[in-house]
């Protein structure tokens, strides 16, 4: 994902909170999510249903579960970006302050690239590949926040661009690959709804909850790959396998890619 200049990346709270006591089950769970680790970074495959940060319930967020990786007397790894609660896939953390600073600057200078996959309905968009260049604005409704497509001259407009291409299509659904060039909240979800192809399971933005007679268990959006400059030099690309529930729906709908 590429972020607009001047938008501060997310590293977690500015002041480190006191260590959170985790259960043995929670420690085992979060350690099972690790897909890559070295002295600078730690990457995980976040499951759908787990909040990255700032959850309202009693269940710990991923940010809090990162205490499982803290060394005695040291801070936990810091989130470099977030994923929506119901989005699965690659999420990156920095294990040191220098690494966090380096990655934050790289993100602000648009040196991060993120690739998603999504199941959309009622079929492939037309054209089957292209760019959605539609500004977004935040819309607060009580305790809920939505993003809306708006005119470029709206006082709250934020530039937003998303690339997409169709990987597979079947009657009533399609599998898309997505590359957000900017990092607005709910950007891909709103842009696809704007195309008339909302993401399956996305009740907030008009996504179908049943596709071809099959119930959709949750938002069918997965952060499949992340490419970024590594703090120690060079470039790193990390991938996360498609989660079982999404893979099963892809197969059932005939959207599997050879």
C-alpha positions in Angstrom: 0.0 0.0 0.0 1.3 3.4 -0.9 0.5 6.4 1.4 0.1 10.0 0.5 2.9 12.4 1.5 2.2 14.1 4.9 0.1 11.2 6.2 1.7 9.8 9.3 2.0 6.0 9.4 0.7 4.0 12.3 3.2 2.8 14.8 0.8 2.3 17.8 0.4 4.7 20.7 3.0 7.5 21.0 3.9 6.4 24.5 4.4 2.7 25.2 1.7 1.2 27.4 2.4 -1.1 30.3 3.0 -4.7 29.3 -0.2 -6.7 29.0 -0.5 -10.1 30.6 -1.4 -12.7 27.9 -2.7 -16.2 28.5 -0.6 -19.2 27.3 -3.3 -19.8 24.6 -3.0 -16.2 23.3 0.8 -16.5 23.2 0.6 -19.7 21.2 -2.0 -18.3 18.9 -0.1 -15.1 18.0 3.1 -17.0 17.5 1.3 -19.3 15.1 0.6 -16.3 12.9 4.3 -15.5 12.2 5.3 -15.7 8.5 8.7 -14.0 8.7 11.1 -12.7 11.4 14.6 -11.3 11.5 16.4 -8.9 13.8 14.6 -5.8 12.4 11.0 -6.9 11.5 8.3 -9.4 12.3 5.5 -10.1 9.8 2.3 -12.0 10.6 -0.7 -13.4 8.7 -3.5 -11.6 10.5 -6.8 -13.6 10.5 -10.1 -12.1 9.8 -12.0 -11.1 12.9 -8.9 -9.8 14.8 -8.7 -6.0 15.2 -5.2 -4.6 14.4 -5.5 -1.9 17.0 -8.1 0.0 19.2 -10.8 -2.7 19.5 -13.8 -2.1 21.7 -14.4 -5.6 23.1 -12.7 -7.6 25.8 -10.6 -9.6 23.3 -7.1 -8.4 22.9 -6.1 -6.7 19.6 -3.2 -7.8 17.5 -1.3 -4.7 18.8 -1.7 -6.0 22.4 -0.9 -9.6 21.4 2.5 -8.4 20.2 3.5 -8.4 23.9 4.1 -12.1 23.3 7.3 -11.1 21.4 8.6 -8.5 23.8 12.0 -9.2 25.4 12.3 -8.8 29.2 12.3 -5.0 30.0 11.8 -4.1 26.3 8.9 -2.8 24.3 6.8 -5.0 22.0 7.2 -4.9 18.2 5.4 -1.8 16.7 2.7 -2.0 14.0 3.8 -0.3 10.8 0.3 -0.3 9.2 -3.2 -1.7 9.9 -5.7 -4.0 8.3 -9.5 -3.7 8.8 -10.8 -6.1 11.4 -12.4 -8.4 8.9 -9.5 -8.3 6.3 -6.9 -11.1 6.5 -3.3 -11.1 5.4 0.2 -9.8 5.7 0.8 -7.2 8.4 4.2 -5.8 9.2 5.8 -4.8 12.5 9.2 -3.3 13.5 11.2 -4.9 16.3 13.4 -1.8 17.0 12.9 2.0 17.0 15.4 2.5 14.1 13.6 -0.1 12.0 10.2 1.6 12.8 11.6 5.0 11.8 13.1 3.7 8.6 9.9 1.9 7.6 7.7 4.9 8.5 9.7 7.1 6.2 9.6 4.5 3.5 5.9 4.3 3.7 5.4 8.1 3.7 7.6 8.3 0.5 5.4 5.7 -1.2 7.9 2.9 -1.2 5.5 0.3 0.1 3.4 -1.8 -2.3 0.5 -4.0 -1.2 -1.4 -6.5 -3.2 -4.9 -7.7 -2.2 -7.3 -10.3 -3.5 -11.1 -9.9 -3.3 -14.2 -11.8 -4.4 -16.7 -9.3 -5.9 -20.3 -9.6 -7.2 -22.3 -9.7 -9.4 -19.4 -10.4 -11.8 -16.2 -9.0 -13.3 -16.1 -5.1 -13.5 -16.1 -3.5 -17.0 -13.4 -3.0 -18.1 -11.8 -6.0 -16.4 -8.8 -4.0 -15.4 -8.0 -0.4 -14.7 -7.7 2.4 -12.2 -10.3 3.8 -9.9 -9.4 7.5 -9.2 -12.2 8.7 -6.9 -11.6 11.0 -3.9 -13.0 9.9 -0.6 -14.3 11.7 2.5 -15.0 10.4 6.0 -18.6 10.2 7.2 -19.3 9.8 10.9 -22.6 8.3 11.9 -22.7 7.9 15.7 -19.9 5.6 16.7 -19.5 4.3 13.2 -17.2 5.8 10.5 -17.8 5.3 6.7 -15.9 6.5 3.7 -17.8 8.0 0.8 -16.8 8.9 -2.8 -17.0 12.6 -3.2 -16.2 15.4 -5.6 -12.5 16.5 -5.8 -13.4 20.0 -4.6 -15.3 18.8 -1.5 -13.7 20.4 1.6 -13.0 17.0 3.1 -11.9 15.2 0.0 -8.8 13.0 0.1 -7.3 11.8 -3.1 -7.6 8.0 -3.6 -6.4 5.7 -6.4 -6.8 1.9 -6.7 -5.6 -0.4 -9.5 -7.5 -3.6 -10.2 -7.4 -6.5 -12.6 -9.7 -9.6 -13.0 -8.0 -12.9 -12.2 -11.0 -15.1 -12.8 -14.7 -14.8 -13.3 -17.8 -17.0 -13.1 -21.6 -16.4 -13.2 -22.3 -13.9 -10.5 -18.8 -13.4 -9.1 -15.2 -12.6 -9.9 -11.8 -12.8 -8.2 -9.8 -9.5 -8.4 -6.2 -8.5 -7.7 -6.0 -5.0 -6.2 -3.2 -2.5 -5.7 -4.1 0.6 -3.6 -1.9 3.5 -4.6 -3.1 5.5 -1.6 -3.9 4.3 1.9 -7.4 5.7 2.8 -9.6 3.9 5.3 -11.8 1.3 3.6 -10.4 2.5 0.2 -10.7 -0.7 -1.7 -14.1 -1.5 -0.3 -15.5 1.8 -1.3 -13.9 2.0 -4.7 -15.2 -1.5 -5.7 -18.7 -0.5 -4.5 -18.3 2.6 -6.6 -17.7 0.4 -9.6 -20.9 -1.5 -8.9 -18.8 -4.6 -7.8 -18.8 -4.6 -4.0 -16.7 -7.1 -2.1 -18.7 -10.2 -1.1 -19.5 -10.2 2.6 -19.1 -6.4 2.9 -22.5 -5.6 4.5 -21.3 -2.0 5.2 -20.8 -1.1 1.6 -23.5 -3.3 -0.1 -21.6 -6.6 -0.6 -23.6 -9.8 -1.1 -24.0 -12.1 1.9 -25.0 -15.0 -0.3 -23.3 -15.8 -3.6 -24.6 -18.5 -6.0 -26.6 -19.9 -3.1 -23.6 -20.1 -0.8 -23.4 -18.0 2.4 -20.4 -15.6 2.6 -18.8 -16.0 6.1 -17.2 -12.5 6.2 -15.6 -9.8 4.1 -13.8 -11.6 1.3 -10.7 -9.3 1.2 -7.1 -10.7 1.7 -3.8 -8.8 1.9 -1.9 -11.4 -0.2 1.5 -9.7 -0.6 3.6 -6.8 0.8 6.7 -5.4 -0.8 8.9 -2.8 1.0 12.5 -1.7 1.5 14.2 -3.6 4.3 15.8 -1.6 7.1 19.1 -3.6 6.6 19.1 -3.0 2.8 17.5 -4.3 -0.3 13.9 -5.0 -0.8 11.6 -7.6 0.8 8.4 -9.2 -0.5 6.3 -11.2 1.9 3.2 -13.3 1.0 0.3 -14.8 3.0 -1.6 -17.8 1.8 -5.3 -17.4 1.2 -7.3 -18.3 4.3 -9.3 -21.5 4.2 -12.8 -19.9 4.2 -11.9 -17.6 1.3 -10.1 -20.4 -0.6 -13.2 -22.7 -0.1 -15.5 -20.0 -1.6 -13.2 -19.4 -4.5 -13.2 -23.1 -5.3 -17.0 -23.4 -4.9 -17.6 -20.5 -7.2 -15.2 -21.7 -9.9 -12.8 -18.8 -9.4 -9.6 -20.8 -8.8 -6.6 -19.5 -10.7 -4.5 -22.1 -12.4 
